[in-house]
Amino acid sequence: MYQPKYVLKKKRKPRYRGTIAVLMIIGLLVISFFCLAFLKQKEAITLVHTWQSEETGEVLTFTKDGKVTFKNNLPEGVYRIISPNTIEYTVGNMSFQMIYTIEDNKLHWGIDQEHLEIFSPK
């Protein structure tokens, strides 16, 4: 009977290859999650939002149709954007030209630069 001189052995695939692939996929998923969370956080918040005052705790909402509503029963107002940092705010028969800026997801809103109230998104 003939016996070959060389016996070919099956090479076993290392087990760590599958483990490395799984770890890489999990790593990519984690990195993707944090990137999306960061991008969502950095999305520009517009004036149309619900805001809570950091000083008084008062909650107000600027709506798309130009209304300003308050959580406590203050009269509803109307706003109109005049320029990127100026709005005309009307309550009843009184009208005010007010300044607003949004920096670091915080609304700074008031009659002049020295009297701006700070609001956080709610």
N, C-alpha and C positions, 0 to 999 in steps of 0.2 A: 504494500500500500504506500502511496505517495504522500509524503508530508511536506508541506511548504516550509522553506527555511524561515521565512519571515511571516509572522502572524500579525495581521493588521488589527489593531485595537480601535474600538470606537472611542473617539474623543468625547469626553463629557463636556457639555457646555457649562461654563462657570455659572453658578447660581446667582452671583452678585450682579450679573447683567440685568436681569429682570428687576431686581431691587433698585438698582441705580435708575432705571427708566421710570419706575413708579415714583421714586423720590424727586426726579426732575419734573415730572408732570405735576406732582403736588406743589413743588416750589413755584412753578409757573402759575398755577392757579392762585396761590397765596399772593404772589407779586401782582397778578392781574387784579385781584380783589382790592389791594391797597391802592393801586394806580387809579382804578375807577372811583374809589371812595375819595381820593384826593381831588380828582378832577370834578367830581360832583360838588365837593365842598367849595371849590374855587369858582364854580359857575357864578356869573354875575347875578346878584339879587337886584331886582328892580324895585321901584317904588311900590308897585302893585304887590302888596304882601300884608300880612298881619304882623304888627310890631308891638313890643312891650317896652315901656319906659324903664330905664335903669334907675331913674331917680324917684319916680312916683308909683311905678308898677301899673300905670294906666295902659290899657290895651286899645289900640286903634287899628283899623283896617283901611287901606287904600284899595279900592276896587277898580276893575278895568273900565267900568263905565263912568269914572270920574267922581265917585262918592267917597267920603271919609266917614266911616262909622266908628262909634266908640262902644266899648263893652258896657261901661256904666251909662246910664240913660242920658248922656249929653246929646244935644241936638246934632243931627246929621249934617255934615257939610259937603261942599262940592269943591273939587280942585281942578285946575287947568294948568298944564305945564307950559310955562312961557319960554324958558330956556333950560339948558341942561342942569342948572343949579337953582332955578327960580320957579316957584309955582304961585298961582293966584288961588287963595283959599277963601271961600265964601261960606259964611254961616248966617242964616237968616238974611237980613238986608245989609250986613257988614261984609266988606271984602278986604283982605289983607294980602300983601305981596310978601311971600315967605321964602327963606333960603333953605335948601336941603342939599345934603351930600350923602353918598353912601360909600363908606370906607371900611374895609375889613369886615364886611357884612353887618355893619352898624349904620343906622340912619341917624344923621345929625340934622335936626329940624328946628327952626325957630324964626323969629322976626328979623334978627340981625346976627352977625358973626359972634357977638359977645354973649348972646343968650340962646345958644343952641342946646336943645335937649337931646339926649342920646337914647336911641331905641335899638333893641336887639330883635332879630326875627323870632317869631313865636311859632 
